[in-house]
Amino acid sequence: MKRALELARLFGDPDDPANPVGRAALLAADERGELSAPGEELLDGFGFGAEFVPQELGGRLTGLDELVRVAREVFRHDVGLGLGYGVTSFMAAVNVWTAGSAEQRGQLAGLLLDGRKVSVAYHELAHGNDFLRNEFSAQRTPGGYTLDGVKQVINNADRAAAWVLFARTDPAPGARSHSVLLTGPEDCTPAFLPRYRTSGVRGCRITGLDFRDCEVPAGARVGTEGQGAELALRSFQITRSALPGMAVGTVDTCLRTVLRFALGRRLYRRRVLDLPHAATVLTDAFTDLLLCDGLALAASRAVHLLPGQAVVTSAAVKYLVPRLLTRTANDLSVILGARFYVREGDHAIFGKHLRDLPVLSLGHAGPTACLATLIPQLPRLARNPGPPAPDALFMPDAPLPVLPYESLGLTADGDALGAVLTEATHPDPYVRAVLGQLAAELAAVRQAARKLPPPERTPLAGPAAFRLADRHAQLLGAAAALGVARSARDGFLAEPEWLAATLHRTAVRLGLRPAPPPPRTTERLHAELLRRHTENRSFDLYDLPLDG
């Protein structure tokens, strides 16, 4: 927590017009289509690149959940700065941490520790998420490989010190047709494509690379030849587990902006906050933010504690959390009304965050791709869910083993997070009743998954299989909230009200028609929301002071 608090202190008061990384300055940079130069200088001074480097290589990366909490402080202020300064480098680096040679790992660690940028190029616009059809090639030569082709829509391509490239090394189709290479401007000089104009994250430099007969040494290959698809899918489990939790900070700011408006604006002779509809929207947003953070916590720690199941938890969190966060921000926009369209003034940051959020649903895996990852796993999970997850999965202060890159598998060996629901008990009668409904729903999902015919267990499955994967992901969100509540020792998270609200909203989204929660549920959440706003503390699980 200390590094997250230190970063919050360095960013200072976002409302101070003289703050070079305050909202006014960040919005001005966004209007110019630039990343904030003072923001990048702040992150340079903080050594943000070290957060992406494993401790054994001289960095600070020991737990993925800690990385999420630190990066969340950047995303709280500016999604573009979070992606454009460093998280793209992390997406590239995990391929090298997973399968790179000692020399490659040391080389990349040195670049990141020096504050340099690294880009990653998986997809091609012509093929989208079907990256096994990518045409960008790396042909074997006596001295290494010849690169030929184009990679589009790459963040930081024209200012990166290294590129991680997904390339075809075998013209034959199949899972062994591609490899990953680590190269950079010192090895070859591609042409850069013109910068893409985007509706969100306007400061990010999104361009592309055009290689024509570029020679790179054999030592550029990461892992073995033909390992590219496997390496990408294993690396995705790490990045998918991390990025959604970072975005919780973005919607925290959206909620804070709208709550401040609701406290100060009067309609019908009362505060907007006192209007029942507005109060409900704000409380529901707080509830969903806690649910999202619970699943983000469980998924980021699952990579360490349950690496054989990270293929499921990473796809679930990457699907569900960005979707809920975007929906929450859209719901909040109704309270602001026309103000959220205005690109200046007190509420302009809300509009910027609303424009930026959708990119977090995409990255290297959109929501459909994440569901397609879940579908083949569902029958296996139904047959062998295994025991419930350990309490440590939900406890941010519990120690973690070193991130086991080599143990990340492509087929899940259990559903420990889902099993938390099936063996759940709770002293609160309302919580207990809704848990019963959710456990029954999980049993129904598993029964349906066992009956899926072979053609419906692939990415080419029909809508029914995708709906099943959606329901499973939502149930994992509820299970994570339950795990967090049961593991909390004291304070707000140990109380039943937030869990009751979270489970109720999940059950409603699943169409289960639960009974309304007791009135004290909304009252307690409303009071907690106001307390945190008054004391300038975060709305996530951690209740941290935002002034560091």
C-alpha positions as CSV (number, residue, x, y, z in Angstrom):
1,M,0.0,0.0,0.0
2,K,2.9,2.4,0.7
3,R,3.8,2.9,-2.9
4,A,0.2,3.6,-3.9
5,L,-0.1,6.2,-1.1
6,E,3.2,7.8,-2.2
7,L,2.0,8.1,-5.8
8,A,-1.3,9.6,-4.6
9,R,0.8,12.2,-2.6
10,L,2.9,13.0,-5.7
11,F,-0.2,13.7,-7.8
12,G,-1.4,16.1,-5.3
13,D,-4.7,18.0,-5.3
14,P,-6.4,17.4,-8.7
15,D,-8.6,20.5,-8.2
16,D,-5.7,22.8,-7.8
17,P,-5.4,24.9,-11.0
18,A,-1.7,25.4,-10.3
19,N,-1.0,21.7,-10.1
20,P,0.9,20.6,-13.2
21,V,-0.7,17.2,-13.0
22,G,-4.1,18.5,-11.8
23,R,-7.3,18.0,-13.8
24,A,-7.1,21.2,-15.7
25,A,-3.6,20.4,-16.9
26,L,-4.4,16.8,-17.8
27,L,-7.5,18.0,-19.7
28,A,-5.5,20.6,-21.6
29,A,-3.0,18.0,-22.6
30,D,-5.8,15.7,-23.8
31,E,-7.3,18.5,-25.9
32,R,-3.9,18.9,-27.6
33,G,-3.7,15.1,-28.2
34,E,-0.6,14.8,-26.0
35,L,0.3,12.8,-22.9
36,S,1.0,15.1,-20.0
37,A,4.7,15.9,-20.0
38,P,4.7,16.8,-16.2
39,G,2.8,13.5,-15.7
40,E,5.5,11.5,-17.4
41,E,8.2,13.4,-15.5
42,L,6.4,12.5,-12.2
43,L,6.3,8.9,-13.1
44,D,9.9,9.0,-14.2
45,G,10.8,10.3,-10.8
46,F,8.7,7.7,-9.1
47,G,10.4,5.0,-11.1
48,F,7.1,3.7,-12.4
49,G,8.8,1.3,-14.9
50,A,10.2,-0.6,-11.9
51,E,6.7,-1.7,-11.0
52,F,6.6,-3.9,-14.1
53,V,10.0,-5.6,-13.5
54,P,10.2,-8.7,-11.2
55,Q,12.1,-8.1,-8.0
56,E,14.7,-10.7,-8.9
57,L,15.6,-8.5,-11.9
58,G,16.0,-5.4,-9.8
59,G,12.3,-4.2,-10.0
60,R,9.5,-3.9,-7.5
61,L,7.1,-6.5,-9.0
62,T,6.3,-9.1,-6.3
63,G,2.5,-9.3,-6.3
64,L,0.2,-8.6,-9.2
65,D,-2.4,-7.1,-6.8
66,E,0.1,-4.6,-5.6
67,L,0.9,-3.5,-9.2
68,V,-2.8,-3.0,-9.7
69,R,-3.1,-0.8,-6.7
70,V,-0.1,1.4,-7.7
71,A,-1.2,1.7,-11.3
72,R,-4.8,2.5,-10.1
73,E,-3.5,5.8,-8.8
74,V,-2.4,6.8,-12.3
75,F,-5.7,5.6,-13.9
76,R,-7.6,7.6,-11.2
77,H,-6.2,10.8,-12.9
78,D,-5.7,9.8,-16.6
79,V,-6.3,6.6,-18.4
80,G,-4.2,7.8,-21.3
81,L,-1.2,8.4,-19.0
82,G,-1.6,5.0,-17.4
83,L,-1.6,3.2,-20.8
84,G,0.7,5.6,-22.6
85,Y,3.4,5.8,-20.0
86,G,3.8,2.3,-18.8
87,V,1.0,-0.4,-18.9
88,T,1.6,-1.0,-22.6
89,S,5.2,-1.8,-21.6
90,F,3.9,-4.3,-19.0
91,M,1.8,-6.0,-21.6
92,A,4.9,-6.5,-23.7
93,A,7.2,-7.4,-20.9
94,V,5.2,-10.3,-19.5
95,N,6.0,-12.3,-22.7
96,V,9.7,-11.9,-21.9
97,W,9.3,-12.7,-18.2
98,T,7.4,-15.8,-19.2
99,A,9.7,-17.4,-21.8
100,G,12.6,-15.1,-22.4
101,S,16.3,-16.0,-22.0
102,A,18.3,-14.6,-19.1
103,E,19.9,-12.2,-21.6
104,Q,16.5,-11.0,-22.9
105,R,15.1,-10.6,-19.4
106,G,18.1,-8.6,-18.3
107,Q,18.0,-6.4,-21.4
108,L,14.3,-5.6,-21.0
109,A,14.5,-5.1,-17.3
110,G,17.3,-2.5,-17.9
111,L,15.1,-0.6,-20.4
112,L,12.1,-0.4,-18.1
113,L,14.2,0.5,-15.0
114,D,15.7,3.3,-17.1
115,G,12.2,4.6,-17.8
116,R,12.2,3.5,-21.4
117,K,9.1,2.3,-23.3
118,V,8.3,-1.1,-24.9
119,S,5.6,-1.8,-27.4
120,V,3.7,-5.1,-28.1
121,A,2.3,-6.0,-31.5
122,Y,0.0,-9.0,-31.6
123,H,-3.0,-8.2,-33.8
124,E,-3.5,-7.1,-37.3
125,L,-6.6,-5.2,-38.3
126,A,-7.5,-7.6,-41.0
127,H,-7.8,-10.5,-38.6
128,G,-8.7,-9.0,-35.2
129,N,-8.6,-11.5,-32.3
130,D,-8.1,-14.4,-34.8
131,F,-4.3,-13.8,-34.5
132,L,-3.4,-17.3,-35.7
133,R,-4.3,-15.9,-39.2
134,N,-1.8,-13.0,-38.9
135,E,0.3,-12.5,-42.0
136,F,3.2,-10.5,-40.5
137,S,6.2,-12.9,-41.1
138,A,9.6,-13.8,-39.7
139,Q,11.4,-16.0,-42.2
140,R,14.3,-18.0,-41.0
141,T,17.7,-17.0,-42.5
142,P,21.2,-18.4,-41.7
143,G,21.7,-15.5,-39.3
144,G,18.3,-15.1,-37.7
145,Y,15.0,-13.9,-39.2
146,T,13.8,-11.5,-41.9
147,L,10.7,-9.5,-40.8
148,D,8.2,-8.5,-43.4
149,G,4.7,-7.0,-43.0
150,V,2.7,-4.4,-41.2
151,K,1.5,-4.2,-37.6
152,Q,-1.2,-1.6,-37.0
153,V,-2.6,0.2,-34.0
154,I,0.4,-0.1,-31.6
155,N,0.8,2.2,-28.6
156,N,4.2,3.9,-28.4
157,A,5.5,2.1,-31.5
158,D,7.4,5.3,-32.6
159,R,9.0,6.0,-29.2
160,A,9.7,2.5,-28.0
161,A,13.2,1.2,-27.2
162,A,12.0,-2.3,-28.0
163,W,9.1,-4.1,-29.7
164,V,7.6,-7.5,-28.8
165,L,6.3,-8.9,-32.1
166,F,3.9,-11.8,-32.8
167,A,5.1,-13.2,-36.2
168,R,4.3,-16.1,-38.5
169,T,7.4,-18.3,-38.7
170,D,5.6,-21.2,-40.5
171,P,3.3,-20.7,-43.6
172,A,1.3,-23.8,-42.6
173,P,-1.9,-23.2,-40.5
174,G,-2.1,-24.3,-36.9
175,A,-1.2,-23.5,-33.4
176,R,2.6,-23.8,-34.0
177,S,2.7,-21.4,-36.9
178,H,3.7,-18.3,-35.0
179,S,6.6,-17.1,-32.7
180,V,7.4,-14.1,-30.5
181,L,10.4,-11.9,-31.1
182,L,12.0,-9.2,-29.1
183,T,13.7,-6.5,-31.2
184,G,14.1,-2.8,-31.4
185,P,15.4,0.2,-33.4
186,E,19.0,-1.0,-32.8
187,D,18.3,-4.2,-34.8
188,C,16.2,-2.8,-37.6
189,T,14.5,0.3,-38.8
190,P,10.9,-0.1,-39.9
191,A,8.8,2.7,-41.3
192,F,6.2,4.1,-38.9
193,L,2.6,4.3,-39.9
194,P,0.7,7.7,-39.5
195,R,-0.7,8.2,-36.0
196,Y,-4.3,7.0,-35.6
197,R,-6.8,9.6,-34.3
198,T,-8.9,8.1,-31.5
199,S,-12.0,9.3,-29.7
200,G,-10.5,8.4,-26.3
201,V,-7.0,8.3,-24.8
202,R,-6.2,11.1,-27.2
203,G,-2.7,11.5,-25.7
204,C,-1.6,8.0,-26.5
205,R,0.7,7.8,-29.6
206,I,-1.0,4.9,-31.5
207,T,0.8,4.3,-34.7
208,G,2.1,1.2,-36.5
209,L,5.2,-0.6,-37.9
210,D,5.9,-1.4,-41.5
211,F,8.8,-3.9,-41.9
212,R,10.3,-4.6,-45.3
213,D,13.1,-7.2,-45.3
214,C,14.4,-6.3,-41.9
215,E,17.0,-8.6,-40.6
216,V,17.1,-9.5,-36.9
217,P,19.4,-12.0,-35.1
218,A,18.3,-15.5,-34.0
219,G,18.6,-14.3,-30.4
220,A,15.6,-12.1,-30.9
221,R,13.2,-15.1,-30.7
222,V,11.5,-15.4,-27.3
223,G,11.0,-19.0,-26.3
224,T,11.0,-21.7,-28.9
225,E,9.9,-21.4,-32.5
226,G,6.2,-22.1,-32.9
227,Q,5.5,-21.2,-29.2
228,G,3.9,-17.9,-30.0
229,A,0.3,-18.7,-29.6
230,E,0.9,-20.6,-26.3
231,L,3.1,-17.8,-25.0
232,A,0.5,-15.2,-25.9
233,L,-2.3,-17.0,-24.2
234,R,-0.3,-17.5,-21.1
235,S,0.8,-13.9,-21.0
236,F,-2.8,-12.7,-21.5
237,Q,-3.7,-14.4,-18.2
238,I,-1.4,-11.9,-16.5
239,T,-2.4,-8.8,-18.3
240,R,-6.1,-9.6,-18.3
241,S,-5.9,-10.2,-14.6
242,A,-4.3,-6.8,-14.0
243,L,-5.7,-4.2,-16.3
244,P,-9.4,-4.2,-15.1
245,G,-8.5,-3.5,-11.5
246,M,-6.5,-0.5,-12.6
247,A,-9.6,1.0,-14.2
248,V,-11.4,0.9,-10.9
249,G,-9.6,4.1,-10.1
250,T,-11.0,5.8,-13.2
251,V,-14.6,5.1,-12.2
252,D,-13.8,6.1,-8.6
253,T,-13.1,9.5,-10.0
254,C,-16.3,9.4,-12.0
255,L,-18.4,8.6,-8.9
256,R,-16.6,11.3,-6.9
257,T,-17.2,13.9,-9.6
258,V,-20.9,13.1,-9.8
259,L,-21.4,12.9,-6.0
260,R,-19.8,16.3,-5.6
261,F,-22.2,17.6,-8.2
262,A,-25.2,16.0,-6.4
263,L,-24.2,17.5,-3.1
264,G,-23.9,21.0,-4.5
265,R,-26.7,21.1,-7.1
266,R,-30.3,21.9,-6.0
267,L,-33.5,20.9,-7.8
268,Y,-37.1,21.0,-6.6
269,R,-35.9,22.8,-3.4
270,R,-33.6,20.0,-2.4
271,R,-30.1,18.7,-3.2
272,V,-29.9,16.3,-6.1
273,L,-28.4,13.8,-3.7
274,D,-31.7,13.8,-1.8
275,L,-33.7,12.8,-4.9
276,P,-34.5,9.1,-4.7
277,H,-33.4,8.2,-8.2
278,A,-30.1,10.1,-7.9
279,A,-29.4,8.6,-4.5
280,T,-30.0,5.1,-5.8
281,V,-27.8,5.6,-8.8
282,L,-24.9,6.7,-6.6
283,T,-25.3,3.9,-4.1
284,D,-25.6,1.3,-6.9
285,A,-22.4,2.7,-8.5
286,F,-20.6,2.4,-5.1
287,T,-21.8,-1.2,-4.8
288,D,-20.7,-2.2,-8.3
289,L,-17.3,-0.5,-7.8
290,L,-16.8,-2.8,-4.7
291,L,-17.9,-5.9,-6.6
292,C,-15.5,-5.0,-9.5
293,D,-12.6,-4.5,-7.0
294,G,-13.4,-7.8,-5.3
295,L,-13.1,-9.7,-8.5
296,A,-10.0,-7.7,-9.6
297,L,-8.4,-8.6,-6.3
298,A,-9.2,-12.3,-6.6
299,A,-8.1,-12.5,-10.2
300,S,-4.8,-10.8,-9.6
301,R,-3.9,-13.0,-6.7
302,A,-5.2,-16.1,-8.5
303,V,-2.3,-15.8,-10.9
304,H,0.0,-16.5,-7.9
305,L,-2.1,-18.9,-5.8
306,L,-4.1,-20.7,-8.5
307,P,-2.1,-20.5,-11.7
308,G,-3.8,-23.6,-13.1
309,Q,-7.1,-21.7,-13.0
310,A,-5.9,-18.3,-14.1
311,V,-7.1,-19.0,-17.6
312,V,-10.7,-18.8,-16.2
313,T,-10.3,-16.0,-13.6
314,S,-8.4,-13.7,-16.0
315,A,-11.0,-14.1,-18.8
316,A,-13.9,-13.5,-16.3
317,V,-12.4,-10.4,-14.8
318,K,-11.4,-8.9,-18.2
319,Y,-15.0,-9.6,-19.4
320,L,-17.0,-8.5,-16.4
321,V,-15.2,-5.6,-14.8
322,P,-14.7,-3.3,-17.8
323,R,-18.3,-4.0,-18.8
324,L,-19.7,-3.1,-15.3
325,L,-17.4,-0.1,-15.0
326,T,-18.5,1.3,-18.3
327,R,-22.2,0.7,-17.5
328,T,-21.7,2.4,-14.1
329,A,-20.1,5.5,-15.7
330,N,-23.0,5.7,-18.2
331,D,-25.5,5.4,-15.4
332,L,-23.8,8.2,-13.5
333,S,-23.8,10.5,-16.6
334,V,-27.6,10.7,-16.3
335,I,-27.2,12.6,-13.0
336,L,-24.8,15.1,-14.6
337,G,-27.2,15.5,-17.6
338,A,-25.8,17.7,-20.4
339,R,-22.8,18.7,-18.2
340,F,-21.0,15.5,-19.0
341,Y,-20.7,16.6,-22.7
342,V,-18.9,19.8,-21.7
343,R,-15.1,19.6,-22.2
344,E,-14.2,22.3,-19.7
345,G,-15.1,23.2,-16.2
346,D,-15.6,21.3,-13.0
347,H,-17.1,18.1,-14.6
348,A,-15.0,17.8,-17.7
349,I,-12.9,15.0,-16.2
350,F,-16.0,12.9,-16.2
351,G,-16.5,13.2,-19.9
352,K,-12.8,12.4,-20.5
353,H,-13.0,9.3,-18.4
354,L,-16.2,8.3,-20.1
355,R,-14.4,8.6,-23.5
356,D,-11.4,6.7,-22.3
357,L,-13.0,3.8,-20.5
358,P,-14.0,1.7,-23.6
359,V,-10.4,1.1,-24.6
360,L,-10.0,-0.9,-21.4
361,S,-12.6,-3.4,-22.7
362,L,-10.5,-4.0,-25.7
363,G,-6.7,-4.1,-25.4
364,H,-5.6,-7.5,-26.5
365,A,-8.9,-9.1,-25.7
366,G,-12.4,-7.7,-26.1
367,P,-15.4,-9.0,-24.2
368,T,-16.4,-11.5,-26.9
369,A,-12.8,-12.9,-27.0
370,C,-12.9,-13.3,-23.2
371,L,-16.2,-15.3,-23.3
372,A,-14.8,-17.4,-26.1
373,T,-11.9,-18.2,-23.8
374,L,-14.3,-19.3,-21.0
375,I,-16.6,-21.4,-23.2
376,P,-14.2,-24.4,-23.7
377,Q,-13.4,-24.4,-20.0
378,L,-17.0,-24.6,-18.7
379,P,-17.7,-28.4,-19.2
380,R,-14.3,-29.2,-17.5
381,L,-15.2,-26.9,-14.6
382,A,-18.6,-28.5,-14.2
383,R,-17.1,-31.9,-14.0
384,N,-14.3,-31.1,-11.7
385,P,-14.8,-27.8,-9.8
386,G,-12.5,-28.8,-6.9
387,P,-12.3,-27.3,-3.4
388,P,-13.1,-23.7,-2.6
389,A,-10.4,-21.0,-2.9
390,P,-8.2,-20.3,0.1
391,D,-8.8,-17.2,2.2
392,A,-5.5,-15.8,1.0
393,L,-7.1,-15.2,-2.4
394,F,-9.2,-12.4,-0.9
395,M,-6.7,-10.9,1.6
396,P,-4.4,-8.2,0.1
397,D,-2.1,-8.3,3.1
398,A,-1.5,-12.1,2.9
399,P,1.9,-13.1,1.5
400,L,2.1,-14.4,-2.1
401,P,4.5,-16.9,-3.8
402,V,6.6,-15.6,-6.7
403,L,4.6,-15.3,-9.8
404,P,4.8,-18.8,-11.4
405,Y,5.0,-17.9,-15.1
406,E,5.8,-21.5,-16.1
407,S,2.7,-22.9,-14.3
408,L,0.1,-20.9,-16.2
409,G,-1.9,-23.4,-18.1
410,L,-4.3,-23.3,-21.1
411,T,-6.8,-25.7,-19.5
412,A,-8.2,-25.0,-16.0
413,D,-7.7,-27.6,-13.3
414,G,-10.6,-26.5,-11.2
415,D,-13.1,-23.7,-10.3
416,A,-12.0,-22.8,-6.8
417,L,-13.5,-19.3,-7.0
418,G,-16.9,-20.6,-8.1
419,A,-16.8,-23.3,-5.4
420,V,-16.8,-20.5,-2.8
421,L,-20.5,-20.0,-3.6
422,T,-21.4,-23.7,-3.4
423,E,-20.1,-24.1,0.1
424,A,-21.2,-20.7,1.4
425,T,-22.9,-20.0,4.7
426,H,-23.5,-16.6,6.3
427,P,-25.0,-15.4,9.6
428,D,-27.1,-12.7,7.9
429,P,-30.5,-14.2,6.9
430,Y,-30.9,-12.0,3.8
431,V,-27.3,-12.7,2.6
432,R,-27.9,-16.4,3.2
433,A,-31.1,-16.4,1.2
434,V,-29.6,-14.7,-1.9
435,L,-26.5,-17.0,-1.6
436,G,-28.8,-19.9,-1.9
437,Q,-30.3,-18.5,-5.1
438,L,-26.8,-17.9,-6.6
439,A,-25.6,-21.3,-5.6
440,A,-28.6,-22.9,-7.4
441,E,-27.9,-20.8,-10.4
442,L,-24.2,-21.9,-10.5
443,A,-25.5,-25.5,-10.3
444,A,-27.8,-24.9,-13.2
445,V,-24.9,-23.3,-15.2
446,R,-22.7,-26.3,-14.5
447,Q,-25.5,-28.7,-15.6
448,A,-26.0,-26.9,-18.8
449,A,-22.2,-26.8,-19.4
450,R,-22.0,-30.5,-19.1
451,K,-24.6,-30.9,-21.8
452,L,-22.9,-28.6,-24.3
453,P,-22.2,-30.6,-27.5
454,P,-18.7,-30.5,-28.9
455,P,-19.4,-27.8,-31.6
456,E,-20.7,-25.5,-28.7
457,R,-17.4,-25.8,-26.8
458,T,-15.4,-23.7,-29.2
459,P,-15.1,-20.0,-30.2
460,L,-17.6,-20.8,-33.0
461,A,-20.3,-21.6,-30.4
462,G,-23.7,-20.2,-30.7
463,P,-25.4,-17.5,-28.5
464,A,-26.5,-19.9,-25.8
465,A,-22.9,-20.9,-25.0
466,F,-21.9,-17.3,-24.8
467,R,-24.8,-16.5,-22.4
468,L,-23.6,-19.4,-20.3
469,A,-20.1,-18.0,-20.1
470,D,-21.6,-14.6,-19.2
471,R,-23.5,-16.1,-16.3
472,H,-20.5,-18.0,-15.0
473,A,-18.5,-14.8,-15.0
474,Q,-21.1,-12.9,-13.1
475,L,-21.3,-15.7,-10.5
476,L,-17.5,-15.5,-10.1
477,G,-18.0,-11.8,-9.3
478,A,-20.4,-12.6,-6.6
479,A,-18.1,-15.4,-5.2
480,A,-15.2,-12.9,-5.0
481,A,-17.4,-10.4,-3.1
482,L,-18.3,-13.2,-0.7
483,G,-14.7,-14.2,-0.3
484,V,-13.7,-10.6,0.5
485,A,-16.5,-10.2,3.1
486,R,-15.7,-13.5,4.8
487,S,-12.0,-12.7,5.0
488,A,-12.4,-9.1,6.3
489,R,-11.5,-8.9,10.0
490,D,-13.4,-5.8,10.9
491,G,-14.7,-2.5,9.6
492,F,-17.1,-1.8,6.7
493,L,-16.1,-4.9,4.6
494,A,-16.9,-7.2,7.6
495,E,-20.5,-5.8,7.8
496,P,-23.2,-7.6,5.9
497,E,-24.8,-4.6,4.1
498,W,-22.3,-4.1,1.2
499,L,-22.3,-7.9,0.5
500,A,-26.1,-8.0,0.6
501,A,-26.3,-5.2,-2.0
502,T,-23.6,-6.7,-4.2
503,L,-25.2,-10.2,-4.2
504,H,-28.7,-8.6,-4.8
505,R,-27.5,-6.7,-7.8
506,T,-25.8,-9.8,-9.2
507,A,-28.9,-11.8,-8.7
508,V,-31.0,-9.1,-10.5
509,R,-28.7,-9.0,-13.4
510,L,-29.0,-12.8,-13.7
511,G,-32.8,-12.5,-13.7
512,L,-33.3,-14.4,-10.4
513,R,-35.8,-11.9,-8.8
514,P,-34.4,-11.9,-5.3
515,A,-36.3,-10.1,-2.5
516,P,-35.3,-6.5,-1.9
517,P,-32.5,-6.0,0.6
518,P,-33.5,-4.6,4.0
519,P,-33.7,-0.8,4.2
520,R,-30.6,-0.7,6.5
521,T,-28.6,-2.0,3.5
522,T,-29.1,1.2,1.4
523,E,-28.8,3.4,4.5
524,R,-25.4,1.9,5.5
525,L,-24.0,2.1,1.9
526,H,-25.2,5.7,1.6
527,A,-23.6,6.7,4.9
528,E,-20.3,5.0,3.9
529,L,-20.2,6.7,0.5
530,L,-20.7,10.1,2.1
531,R,-18.1,9.4,4.8
532,R,-15.4,8.5,2.2
533,H,-16.3,11.5,0.1
534,T,-16.1,13.9,3.1
535,E,-12.8,12.4,4.3
536,N,-11.4,12.2,0.7
537,R,-10.9,8.5,0.7
538,S,-11.1,6.0,-2.1
539,F,-14.4,4.2,-2.9
540,D,-12.7,0.8,-3.5
541,L,-12.0,-2.0,-1.1
542,Y,-9.0,-0.2,0.5
543,D,-10.6,3.0,1.7
544,L,-7.3,4.8,1.2
545,P,-6.6,8.6,1.8
546,L,-6.4,10.2,-1.7
547,D,-3.9,12.8,-0.5
548,G,-1.4,10.1,0.3
